[in-house]
Amino acid sequence: MGQYIAPLRDMQFVLHELLNVESELKQLPAHAEVDADIINQILEEGGKFTSEVLFPLNHSGDREGCHHDKATHTVKTPKGFKEAYEQYIAAGWPALSCDPEFGGQGLPLVVNNSFYEMLNSANQAWTMYPGLSHGAYECIHEHGTDEQKSLYLPKLISGEWTGTMCLTEPHCGTDLGLLRSKAEPQEDGTYKITGAKIFISAGEHDMSHNIVHLVLARLPGAPEGSKGISLFIVPKFLPNADGSNGARNPIFCGAIEEKMGIHGNSTCQMNLDGATGWLIGGPHKGLNAMFVFMNAARLGVGMQGLGLTEVAYQNALVYAKDRIQMRSLSGPKALDKPADPIIVHADVRRMLLTAKAYAEGARAFCSYVALQLDKELNHPDEATRKDCADEVALLTPIVKAFITDNAWTSTSECLQVYGGHGFIAEWGMEQYVRDARINMIYEGTNTVQSLDLLGRKILMDNGAKLRKFGAKVQAFVEANGTNEALAEFVTPLAELGDKVTKLTMEIGMKAFQNPDEVGAAAVPYLRVVGHLVYSYFFAQMAKIALEKQDSGDTFYKAKLATVRFYFARLYPETAMLIRQARSGSANLLSLEADLF
Ligand SMILES: Cc1cc2nc3c(=O)[nH]c(=O)nc-3n(C[C@H](O)[C@H](O)[C@H](O)COP(=O)(O)OP(=O)(O)OC[C@H]3O[C@@H](n4cnc5c(N)ncnc54)[C@H](O)[C@@H]3O)c2cc1C
């Protein structure tokens, strides 16, 4: 069933030639010893694990799905998932980028990030189990008490326990201010939590000894809305002081959802019936604490989009070279065959190059953001840490929404390469399209990401974060503006930078008069800024490829072709998107709801 080979060459290009991670990490005392050899070794091992252990379970996991036993409230994951997880923890993979104080390996996030791309390419549904655990780790690491850290972190880091995020309730998803789950304080300092959560990924399963649920609920007398939400650690089994499992906590899976994709991941309705929980992050400060998890998860969902784009592309490419149909318009190419392989046809190439460009753009972008996160956490200079934090905050909604929207397009184009066979389950392509769809919805829909970018991250700080990123773009443009060989890349980058500045000011002015203008512009606006980010990275990649194109390594020729395709065929949608973003709110809001 298809193939997955980790794209090590492109990962190494991004890490070592584009981002110079080795010298960047040298500035961070925590990672100063991490060199290119270490990184390459980890990626090679990760490539083996993901292609040999996880990828073979992707299609079977999709066909089989998870099994819920109502009587025991247990969930069995698809055949092979549990054993793969045992191999994963035996190899120490969950500890890769975690804090050595609690048993982690202390490697940089930028390395973990590349590994997560591979995991998601090989098997997104499986990857969500450890992926959520990593989010829970980050949340407890930042907001937990010393006692909570020493109890939970070593188990999450070793992978013995997994984690979940329990936010959504039947009547509230986007608007968490509506949530109703209640937490009653107990004399011993714990809380009894009651409520119903839905759509909880990895809420119940058979892969780990315990499950650490991070649950949002309201304390008695809490303020209305999102200001009255607190966060609780609610373990499936109450842990004894030595970390062994104690009594079963009444947080039970009532049902699992039948869904469009990611069948191998259990999406659970969780009922809390006076379950014991421990407050984390302070009373009414739950959303603040949960944001650590949510931000990690948003970057993680972007990686899911990248992973699916890459694996769909790899398989469509193999198919396009093998499948013969019709002759090239300019005359036969495969004279030994009765027809040409479909890769000769221009439009098949357009579909393949769309996925290739979106995968390579996303890889550069995500790796950059992960490196900025490493600097935010570890750089000795406070001002640099703050700059990096601002940049990560600005770019996170773009990672989440732009990459997952592009993954939907890319997986669909790759399915199209297969013609009718793409629609047939046996080939595996339709699974990628189905799996890709959820990434645009959960962790805050892509609309919500757009509102976050334009409203909170840009307009609310008067464009300060965007200007800082713009200054980097401007510096590249100024440094390379006179290089004629680069003009085909630098000119559109510079033009788009100017257009984003003007567009932002225009929407900002309109928003003063009418806040609905933000909602009307946000989605096309995010895509325009996404293209600015990609143009910036593609122009830098083109510069390196031009410098090395005579090295004899055909990788650079392919890179240049991809960048040229990007600027010729994907970037131009910015013109349409800018018109949409400028068109105002009246064309959306003037029609009364009952006239629809
Ligand atoms: C498979 C799966 C796994 C999930 N895993 C988890 C999990 O592990 N933990 C968890 O807590 N939740 C999880 N979720 C829930 C997920 O995060 C929510 O479904 C999502 O946030 C959207 O909420 P909703 O479904 O209630 O949609 P709603 O909030 O009802 O939104 C409906 C539509 O209205 C739009 N909308 C809402 N408000 C606005 C606005 N202000 N402006 C413009 N448009 C708006 C939305 O973008 C959306 O298109 C999962 C969901 C699924 C399907």
The ligand as a MOL file (V3000), in Angstrom:
LIG
                    3D

  0  0  0     0  0            999 V3000
M  V30 BEGIN CTAB
M  V30 COUNTS 53 58 0 0 0
M  V30 BEGIN ATOM
M  V30 1 C -12.0260 14.5000 15.0710 0
M  V30 2 C -12.0620 15.6130 16.0610 0
M  V30 3 C -11.1330 15.6370 17.0830 0
M  V30 4 C -11.1840 16.6480 18.0450 0
M  V30 5 N -10.3330 16.6230 19.1010 0
M  V30 6 C -10.5460 17.4580 20.1540 0
M  V30 7 C -9.8230 17.3170 21.3700 0
M  V30 8 O -8.9410 16.4730 21.4850 0
M  V30 9 N -10.1390 18.1320 22.4090 0
M  V30 10 C -11.1060 19.0870 22.3160 0
M  V30 11 O -11.3600 19.7670 23.3050 0
M  V30 12 N -11.7980 19.2700 21.1560 0
M  V30 13 C -11.5360 18.4740 20.0830 0
M  V30 14 N -12.2520 18.6290 18.9290 0
M  V30 15 C -13.2170 19.7090 18.8230 0
M  V30 16 C -12.7650 20.8200 17.8700 0
M  V30 17 O -11.7020 21.5330 18.4120 0
M  V30 18 C -14.0030 21.6720 17.5660 0
M  V30 19 O -14.8520 20.8850 16.7590 0
M  V30 20 C -13.6650 22.9770 16.8710 0
M  V30 21 O -12.9510 23.8260 17.7260 0
M  V30 22 C -14.8970 23.7150 16.3770 0
M  V30 23 O -15.8920 23.7690 17.3620 0
M  V30 24 P -17.3750 23.2830 17.0210 0
M  V30 25 O -17.2750 21.9540 16.3650 0
M  V30 26 O -18.2030 23.3860 18.2280 0
M  V30 27 O -17.8660 24.3060 15.9320 0
M  V30 28 P -18.5390 25.7250 16.2340 0
M  V30 29 O -17.7570 26.4440 17.2650 0
M  V30 30 O -19.9860 25.5300 16.4750 0
M  V30 31 O -18.3390 26.4670 14.8480 0
M  V30 32 C -19.1630 26.1910 13.6900 0
M  V30 33 C -18.6740 27.0570 12.5330 0
M  V30 34 O -18.8320 28.4340 12.8700 0
M  V30 35 C -17.6040 29.1210 12.6920 0
M  V30 36 N -17.4860 30.1730 13.7010 0
M  V30 37 C -17.6560 30.0750 15.0310 0
M  V30 38 N -17.4260 31.2460 15.6260 0
M  V30 39 C -17.0860 32.1070 14.6560 0
M  V30 40 C -16.7190 33.4760 14.6260 0
M  V30 41 N -16.6140 34.2050 15.7380 0
M  V30 42 N -16.4330 34.0300 13.4340 0
M  V30 43 C -16.5010 33.3140 12.2990 0
M  V30 44 N -16.8370 32.0220 12.2590 0
M  V30 45 C -17.1300 31.4260 13.4240 0
M  V30 46 C -16.5250 28.0840 12.8500 0
M  V30 47 O -15.3190 28.4720 12.2100 0
M  V30 48 C -17.1890 26.8590 12.2250 0
M  V30 49 O -16.9880 26.8770 10.8280 0
M  V30 50 C -12.1680 17.6620 17.9260 0
M  V30 51 C -13.0730 17.6410 16.8640 0
M  V30 52 C -13.0440 16.6310 15.9520 0
M  V30 53 C -14.0730 16.6160 14.8560 0
M  V30 END ATOM
M  V30 BEGIN BOND
M  V30 1 1 1 2
M  V30 2 1 2 3
M  V30 3 2 2 52
M  V30 4 2 3 4
M  V30 5 1 4 5
M  V30 6 1 4 50
M  V30 7 2 5 6
M  V30 8 1 6 7
M  V30 9 1 6 13
M  V30 10 2 7 8
M  V30 11 1 7 9
M  V30 12 1 9 10
M  V30 13 2 10 11
M  V30 14 1 10 12
M  V30 15 2 12 13
M  V30 16 1 13 14
M  V30 17 1 14 15
M  V30 18 1 14 50
M  V30 19 1 15 16
M  V30 20 1 16 17
M  V30 21 1 16 18
M  V30 22 1 18 19
M  V30 23 1 18 20
M  V30 24 1 20 21
M  V30 25 1 20 22
M  V30 26 1 22 23
M  V30 27 1 23 24
M  V30 28 2 24 25
M  V30 29 1 24 26
M  V30 30 1 24 27
M  V30 31 1 27 28
M  V30 32 2 28 29
M  V30 33 1 28 30
M  V30 34 1 28 31
M  V30 35 1 31 32
M  V30 36 1 32 33
M  V30 37 1 33 34
M  V30 38 1 33 48
M  V30 39 1 34 35
M  V30 40 1 35 36
M  V30 41 1 35 46
M  V30 42 1 36 37
M  V30 43 1 36 45
M  V30 44 2 37 38
M  V30 45 1 38 39
M  V30 46 1 39 40
M  V30 47 2 39 45
M  V30 48 1 40 41
M  V30 49 2 40 42
M  V30 50 1 42 43
M  V30 51 2 43 44
M  V30 52 1 44 45
M  V30 53 1 46 47
M  V30 54 1 46 48
M  V30 55 1 48 49
M  V30 56 2 50 51
M  V30 57 1 51 52
M  V30 58 1 52 53
M  V30 END BOND
M  V30 END CTAB
M  END
